[in-house]
Every structure is written in structure tokens, then in C-alpha cells.
Amino acid sequence: MSKFIVIGENIHCTRIYKVGGAFVKPMEGGGQAIVYGDKTAPRFLPVPKVFTEGADWQAGKVKHCAVAAWQGFHGDAAGKAAAVDYLQFLARKQEAADAGFLDVNVDEYSTDIAERVKVIQWMAQVVQQASKLPLSIDSSNPEILRAGLAACDKSRGRPMVNSVSLERIDSIPVAAEFKAVVVASAAGEKDLPSTTQGRLDNLARLFPQLDAVGIRGDAVYVDPLVFPVATDSANAQNFLEAVAAVRRTYGPAIHITGGLSNVSFGMPNRKLINQVFTDMAVQVGADSGIVDPLQINGKILAGLDRNAEPYKLAQALLTGQDEFGGEYLTAHRDGRLGKE
């Protein structure tokens, strides 16, 4: 298959760890920390009280990249050093796992735009000190996009804007200003279409606006939009049909990507579903994904056994053959799907 381009999604202030899970542990002497690195010599990113006393923590989750951002700006010397080390650890891990871009998002760090502008600039600089990969600046706000793109080192390749759409038309001139490639979402001004025709109709209105500013061909990564199979058993198959239609409509020059792991929300053994879904998407025309490269990359996809029972069970779920997921869930309870 052609090279699968991973837009690594792990440096993102929406990403969460489970409180009390493998990556969040009490520290000796008190307090909580994000645990990372070598299991035999773990490193710790302290979690400040502003997080442990917040609503997310009470709900059993913590936004670990947001913790790093807070420590980078408000922590003591040890906290600042840990924040830099943690973000650079995430960057190196993704690059080693064959990522093509590193997606950086700070939109949920705070509601203050000026603060987020400072954080995206800082985070871009920190990440680029550790990785040679181009960055994908991910924001719904043009001011934050512009700040992030301005911090990108263009010598490592064109940066990416994630994303532009009919809802985010004001992001297009920002992308053009910095000669960025773009994730072109099929979202409408006020809706997220679930049908193939709805997706194509929105893209047909978006593409001329991209073309008008010189963003075309392999500078465009179309995102046909992925919805969870748990909410509608047709969602995965509808996406696959949309991928095939986009490829037929726009030809081989463009890329087709998406937040492919969205398909598995609410289901057990998410990694299995995500890998099988990505493999199926590639078979019908996708060549990229906004995913965790430690779980999905070209080498992992090439090594999947399509004849194995777990693959076939996930495939039946995703095609709607196992319409309500009964067989898949039974196999999960019976331990036939492999490790979570």
C-alpha cells in the first residue's frame, strides 16, 4: 500500500488519563502525578491542585497535556522542567512510531484566547526542540492558528492547519498566509452530515474556496467525518462509502484522513476496532489518519491478520453485519478479542 500518513494526535489538551489508572499515580510525599517513561525508572509530571480539585478529577479524569501546559507557565522550576520533558517525551514517541505530523491543540486549556495564544507558541517551540516533524496546528480560532503557525519551523516541511471547513472559512486565509497544508472537513456551517451526499455537497462548496488561494492537490487532507458505531451501526459503513466517493470525485492527488478512533467510542477493545477500521478505510481510498501512532501506523496495518477471529468480529461490527454488536460484545466477555 502507499505510505499511510499519521497525524499524531497525542499532544492535545483534550486528551485524558483515568485517575487512578496506569498513568496517574500518587507521589511519595503526597500529591498526584502523571507517570511516564521507562517502567523501571519512571518519570513524574506533578498534577497541581487546580486540577485535583476540579470537576474533571472528581469525574475520574485528567487532561494530561493541559497539566503540562499549566506547569510550563505556572509551576516551580521542577514543574517547568517536568512539563518540557513530558511534552518532548510524547513528541519523540510519536516520531519513533512513524508519525508524519504532530498535532498540537490547546483549545481546552482555558477560555482566555490571549492565554491560549501564549501556550500554543510555547508548546510548538518545546515540541520542535525534540522532533524534526512538521506540526499540525489544531484550533477553531484563527488567532490561535496564526500564532501556532508563526511558531512553526518551516524548514522541516509545510505545517498543517487542522481544520478548515464551511464552519471555519476564516481559517482558510490563515492557512494560505503560512503556505500550510490543510485538513478539509466535510462539516457544514451548522451540521455534521452523516450521509455520503451531504459530505460531498459540503466539500463541493469548500474546495473552490481552497483552490482560490492555491490550496489544492496533495495540500488537501479531506476529513469525511467519523462517528461512533455505538450510536448507529451504520456509521462506520457510511464513512467507508464516503471515503470511496471522495476518492472517486477528487482523484489520487488529495489525501483522505480523519479522526478514525472516534468510531470506537463506547465500545470495549477500542484499539482492535480502530486498527480494523483504519485498515478497511485504507482499502477504499484513505491514506492518512489523525490517530495515536503507537496504535496505528503503516507497519501495524501491514501486520494485521485479516483472517484472525478478532479482526473478523470487529469487521462484522463495522460493516453492520453484527448490527447491534452482540457477537462482538459476547466475544469480549469471553476473552476472545485479545488484550484491551
DOKE-208529 format. One record per residue (C-alpha): residue in one letter; residue number from 1; x, y, z. Coordinates in Angstrom, 1 decimal, padded with zeros to 4 digits. Each point is the difference from the previous one (the first is absolute). Example, Ala and Ser with C-alpha at 12.3 -4.5 7.8 and 13.67 -1.06 7.14 Angstrom:
<atoms>
 res   n     px     py     pz
   A   1  012.3 -004.5  007.8
   S   2  001.4  003.4 -000.7
</atoms>
This chain:
<atoms>
 res   n     px     py     pz
   M   1  000.0  000.0  000.0
   S   2  001.1  003.6 -000.4
   K   3  001.4  001.7  003.1
   F   4 -002.5  000.5  002.8
   I   5  000.4  003.5  001.3
   V   6 -000.6  000.3  003.8
   I   7 -001.0  003.3  001.5
   G   8  001.0 -000.8  003.5
   E   9 -002.7  001.1  002.4
   N  10  001.6 -000.4  003.4
   I  11  001.1  003.6  000.8
   H  12 -003.5  001.3  000.5
   C  13 -001.6  001.7  003.0
   T  14 -003.2 -002.1 -000.4
   R  15  001.9 -003.3  000.5
   I  16 -000.8 -001.6  003.4
   Y  17  001.4 -002.6  002.3
   K  18 -002.1 -001.9  002.6
   V  19  000.6  001.1  003.5
   G  20  001.5 -003.0  001.9
   G  21  000.8 -001.7 -003.3
   A  22  003.4 -001.1 -001.3
   F  23  001.1  003.6 -000.9
   V  24 -001.2  001.9  003.1
   K  25  001.5 -001.0  003.4
   P  26  000.5  001.5  003.5
   M  27  003.5  001.3  000.6
   E  28  002.2 -000.8  003.0
   G  29 -000.4  002.8  002.4
   G  30 -003.5  000.9 -001.2
   G  31 -001.7  001.3 -003.1
   Q  32 -000.8 -001.6 -003.4
   A  33  002.1 -000.3 -003.1
   I  34 -000.2 -001.0 -003.7
   V  35  002.4 -003.0 -000.2
   Y  36  001.9 -000.6 -003.3
   G  37  003.2 -001.3 -001.4
   D  38  001.8 -003.3  000.8
   K  39 -001.9 -002.2  002.4
   T  40  003.2 -000.8  001.8
   A  41  000.9  003.7  000.4
   P  42 -003.2  001.9 -000.3
   R  43 -000.2  003.8 -000.2
   F  44 -002.7  002.2  001.6
   L  45 -001.9  003.0 -001.1
   P  46 -001.7  001.4  003.1
   V  47 -003.7  000.8 -000.2
   P  48 -000.7  003.3  001.7
   K  49 -003.0  000.7  002.3
   V  50 -001.8  002.0 -002.6
   F  51 -000.5 -003.4 -001.8
   T  52 -000.5 -002.3  003.0
   E  53 -002.6  002.3  001.5
   G  54 -001.8  000.4 -003.3
   A  55 -003.1 -001.6 -001.5
   D  56  001.9 -002.2 -002.5
   W  57  002.0 -001.6  002.8
   Q  58 -003.2 -000.7  002.0
   A  59 -001.4 -001.7 -003.1
   G  60  003.1 -002.2 -000.1
   K  61  002.0  001.6 -002.8
   V  62  002.8  002.5 -000.5
   K  63  001.2  001.8 -003.2
   H  64  003.7 -000.9  000.1
   C  65  001.2  002.4 -002.6
   A  66 -001.9  002.8  001.7
   V  67  001.9 -000.9  003.2
   A  68  003.3  000.4 -001.9
   A  69 -001.1  003.3 -001.4
   W  70 -000.9  001.3  003.5
   Q  71  003.2 -001.2  001.5
   G  72  001.9  001.6 -002.9
   F  73 -001.5  003.4  000.8
   H  74 -000.8 -000.1  003.7
   G  75  002.1 -002.7  001.5
   D  76  003.2  000.2  002.1
   A  77  003.4 -000.8 -001.6
   A  78 -000.6 -003.8  000.3
   G  79 -003.5  000.3 -001.3
   K  80  001.1  002.0 -003.1
   A  81  002.8 -002.5 -000.7
   A  82 -002.4 -003.0  000.3
   A  83 -002.5  001.7 -002.3
   V  84  002.6  000.5 -002.7
   D  85  001.3 -003.6  000.4
   Y  86 -003.5 -001.4 -000.1
   L  87 -001.0  001.7 -003.2
   Q  88  003.3 -000.8 -001.7
   F  89 -000.4 -003.7  001.1
   L  90 -003.4  000.0 -001.7
   A  91  001.5  001.5 -003.2
   R  92  002.9 -002.4 -000.2
   K  93 -002.2 -003.0  000.6
   Q  94 -002.3  001.0 -002.9
   E  95  002.9  000.7 -002.3
   A  96  001.5 -003.3  000.8
   A  97 -003.3 -001.7 -000.8
   D  98  000.0  001.5 -003.6
   A  99 -002.2  003.1  000.4
   G 100  000.1  002.4 -002.9
   F 101 -001.4  003.0  001.9
   L 102 -000.4  000.9  003.7
   D 103 -003.4  001.4  000.7
   V 104  000.1  002.7  002.8
   N 105 -003.2  001.3  001.5
   V 106 -000.5  002.3  003.0
   D 107 -003.6  001.1 -000.5
   E 108 -001.2 -001.7  003.2
   Y 109  002.8  001.4  002.2
   S 110 -001.9  003.1  000.9
   T 111 -002.8  002.3 -001.3
   D 112  002.5  002.9 -000.2
   I 113  001.1  000.5 -003.7
   A 114  003.1  002.0  000.9
   E 115  001.1 -002.7  002.5
   R 116 -000.5 -002.7 -002.6
   V 117  002.0  002.0 -002.6
   K 118  002.9  000.0  002.5
   V 119 -000.4 -003.7  000.7
   I 120 -000.1 -001.1 -003.7
   Q 121  003.1  002.0 -000.7
   W 122  001.8 -001.5  003.0
   M 123 -001.2 -003.5 -000.7
   A 124  001.0  000.2 -003.7
   Q 125  003.5  001.1  001.0
   V 126  000.4 -002.8  002.6
   V 127 -001.2 -002.7 -002.3
   Q 128  002.3  001.1 -002.9
   Q 129  003.0 -000.1  002.2
   A 130 -000.6 -003.8  000.3
   S 131 -001.3 -001.0 -003.4
   K 132  000.8  000.8 -003.6
   L 133 -003.6 -000.6 -001.2
   P 134 -002.2  002.8 -001.3
   L 135 -002.8  001.1  002.3
   S 136 -003.7 -000.1 -000.5
   I 137 -001.5  003.0  001.8
   D 138 -003.5 -001.0  001.2
   S 139 -002.4  002.8  001.0
   S 140 -003.4  001.4 -000.8
   N 141  001.3  003.5  000.6
   P 142  001.9  001.8 -002.9
   E 143  002.1  002.1  002.5
   I 144  001.3 -003.1  001.7
   L 145  000.6 -001.7 -003.4
   R 146  002.0  003.0 -001.1
   A 147  002.1  000.0  003.2
   G 148  000.7 -003.7 -000.3
   L 149  000.9  000.2 -003.7
   A 150  002.3  002.9  000.7
   A 151  001.9 -002.1  002.5
   C 152  000.5 -002.9 -002.5
   D 153  003.4 -000.6 -001.5
   K 154 -000.7 -000.1 -003.7
   S 155  003.3 -001.7 -000.8
   R 156 -001.5 -003.4  001.2
   G 157 -002.8  000.2 -002.6
   R 158 -003.3  001.8 -000.4
   P 159 -002.0  000.2  003.2
   M 160 -003.6 -001.1  000.1
   V 161 -003.3  001.7  001.0
   N 162 -002.5 -002.3  001.8
   S 163 -002.5  000.9 -001.3
   V 164 -001.8  002.1 -002.5
   S 165 -003.7 -000.4 -000.9
   L 166 -003.1  001.9 -001.0
   E 167 -000.3  000.7  003.7
   R 168  003.6  001.2  000.2
   I 169  000.3  002.0 -003.2
   D 170  002.1  002.7  001.8
   S 171  002.7 -002.7  000.5
   I 172  000.7 -000.2 -003.8
   P 173  001.8  003.3 -000.4
   V 174  002.1 -000.8  003.0
   A 175  001.0 -003.3 -001.5
   A 176  000.8  001.8 -003.3
   E 177  002.1  002.7  001.8
   F 178  002.3 -002.7  001.4
   K 179 -000.1 -002.3 -003.0
   A 180 -001.4 -002.7  002.2
   V 181 -001.6 -003.3 -001.1
   V 182 -003.5 -000.4  001.4
   V 183 -002.4 -002.6  001.4
   A 184 -003.1  000.8 -002.0
   S 185 -003.0 -001.1  002.1
   A 186 -003.3 -001.0 -001.6
   A 187 -001.8  001.9  002.8
   G 188 -002.7  002.5 -001.0
   E 189 -000.6  003.4  001.4
   K 190 -002.3 -001.4  002.7
   D 191 -000.1 -003.7 -000.5
   L 192  002.1 -003.2 -000.2
   P 193 -001.3 -002.0 -002.9
   S 194 -000.3 -003.7  000.4
   T 195 -000.9 -000.8 -003.6
   T 196  002.5 -000.3 -002.8
   Q 197 -001.9  002.5 -002.1
   G 198 -000.1  002.5  002.8
   R 199  003.7 -000.3  000.4
   L 200  000.7  000.4 -003.7
   D 201 -002.3  003.0 -000.2
   N 202  001.9  001.8  002.7
   L 203  003.4 -000.9 -001.5
   A 204 -001.2  001.3 -003.4
   R 205 -000.6  003.4  001.6
   L 206  003.2 -000.1  001.9
   F 207  002.5 -001.1 -002.7
   P 208 -000.4  003.1 -002.2
   Q 209  000.8  002.3  002.9
   L 210  003.2 -002.0  000.7
   D 211  000.9  000.0 -003.7
   A 212 -000.5  003.8 -000.2
   V 213  002.9  000.5  002.5
   G 214  002.2 -002.7 -001.5
   I 215 -000.7 -002.9  002.4
   R 216 -000.6 -003.0 -002.2
   G 217  001.2 -003.5 -000.9
   D 218  002.2 -001.6  002.6
   A 219 -000.3  003.0  002.3
   V 220 -003.6 -001.1  000.8
   Y 221 -000.7 -002.7  002.5
   V 222 -003.8 -000.7 -000.2
   D 223 -001.7 -001.0  003.3
   P 224 -003.4 -001.6 -000.9
   L 225 -000.9 -000.1  003.7
   V 226  000.0 -003.1  002.2
   F 227 -002.9 -000.7  002.4
   P 228 -000.2 -002.8  002.7
   V 229 -001.3 -003.4 -001.0
   A 230 -001.5 -000.3  003.4
   T 231 -002.6  002.7 -000.7
   D 232 -000.9 -001.2 -003.4
   S 233  001.1 -003.3 -001.5
   A 234  000.0  001.6 -003.5
   N 235  002.5  002.7  000.9
   A 236  003.2 -001.9 -000.8
   Q 237 -001.3 -001.3 -003.3
   N 238 -001.3  003.5 -001.0
   F 239  003.5  001.4  000.6
   L 240  001.6 -002.7 -002.1
   E 241 -002.5  000.7 -002.8
   A 242  000.8  003.7  000.3
   V 243  003.7 -000.7 -000.2
   A 244 -000.4 -001.9 -003.3
   A 245 -002.3  002.8 -001.4
   V 246  002.5  002.7  001.0
   R 247  002.8 -002.0 -001.7
   R 248 -002.0 -000.4 -003.2
   T 249 -001.0  003.6  000.0
   Y 250  003.4  001.7  000.7
   G 251  002.4 -002.6 -001.3
   P 252  003.4 -001.2  001.2
   A 253  001.7  003.3  000.7
   I 254 -001.9  000.9  003.2
   H 255  000.4 -001.8  003.4
   I 256 -002.9 -001.5  002.0
   T 257  000.3  000.0  003.7
   G 258 -002.2  000.3  003.2
   G 259 -000.2 -000.5  003.7
   L 260 -000.3 -003.8 -000.6
   S 261  000.0 -000.9  003.7
   N 262 -003.4  001.8  000.4
   V 263 -001.6 -003.1 -001.4
   S 264  000.6 -002.0  003.1
   F 265 -001.3  002.3  002.7
   G 266 -002.1 -001.9  002.5
   M 267  001.3 -003.5 -001.0
   P 268  002.4 -002.3  001.6
   N 269  003.4 -001.0 -001.6
   R 270  000.1  003.4 -001.7
   K 271  003.5 -000.6 -001.4
   L 272 -001.2 -003.0 -002.0
   I 273 -003.0  001.8 -001.5
   N 274  002.2  003.0 -000.9
   Q 275  002.6 -002.1 -001.7
   V 276 -002.5 -002.0 -002.0
   F 277 -002.0  003.1 -000.9
   T 278  003.2  001.7 -001.2
   D 279  000.9 -003.0 -002.1
   M 280 -003.4  000.0 -001.5
   A 281  000.2  003.7 -000.8
   V 282  003.3 -000.4 -001.7
   Q 283 -001.4 -002.7 -002.2
   V 284 -002.6  002.4 -001.3
   G 285  002.2  003.0 -000.5
   A 286  001.2  001.6  003.3
   D 287  003.7  000.6  000.3
   S 288  000.2  001.9  003.3
   G 289 -001.4  000.1  003.5
   I 290 -000.1  002.4  003.0
   V 291  000.9 -002.7  002.4
   D 292  002.4 -001.3  002.7
   P 293  003.0 -001.2 -002.0
   L 294  000.9 -002.4  002.8
   Q 295 -003.2 -001.9 -000.8
   I 296 -000.5  000.7 -003.7
   N 297  002.7  000.5 -002.6
   G 298  001.0 -001.6 -003.3
   K 299  002.0 -002.8  001.5
   I 300 -002.7 -001.0  002.4
   L 301 -002.6  000.1 -002.8
   A 302  002.2 -002.2 -002.2
   G 303  000.3 -002.5  002.8
   L 304 -003.7 -000.5  000.6
   D 305 -001.3 -003.5 -000.5
   R 306 -003.3  000.4 -001.9
   N 307 -000.8 -003.7  000.5
   A 308  000.2  000.2  003.8
   E 309 -003.2 -000.3  002.0
   P 310  000.4  003.4  001.8
   Y 311  000.5  001.7 -003.4
   K 312 -003.1 -001.7 -001.4
   L 313 -002.1  000.8  003.0
   A 314  001.0  003.7 -000.1
   Q 315 -000.6  000.1 -003.7
   A 316 -003.5 -001.5  000.4
   L 317 -000.8  002.7  002.6
   L 318  001.3  002.8 -002.3
   T 319 -001.8 -001.2 -003.2
   G 320 -003.3 -000.4  001.9
   Q 321 -000.1 -003.7 -000.5
   D 322  000.1 -000.3  003.8
   E 323 -002.6  002.7  000.2
   F 324 -000.3  000.7  003.7
   G 325  003.5 -001.4  000.9
   G 326 -001.4 -003.0  001.8
   E 327  002.6 -002.4 -001.4
   Y 328  002.8  002.4  000.6
   L 329 -001.0  000.7  003.6
   T 330 -000.4 -003.7  000.7
   A 331  003.5 -000.6 -001.3
   H 332  001.3  002.8  002.2
   R 333 -001.6 -001.6  003.1
   D 334  001.4 -003.4 -001.0
   G 335  003.5  001.4 -000.4
   R 336  000.2 -000.8 -003.7
   L 337  001.0  003.5 -001.2
   G 338  003.5  000.2  001.5
   K 339  001.4  002.6  002.3
   E 340 -001.7  003.4  000.5
</atoms>
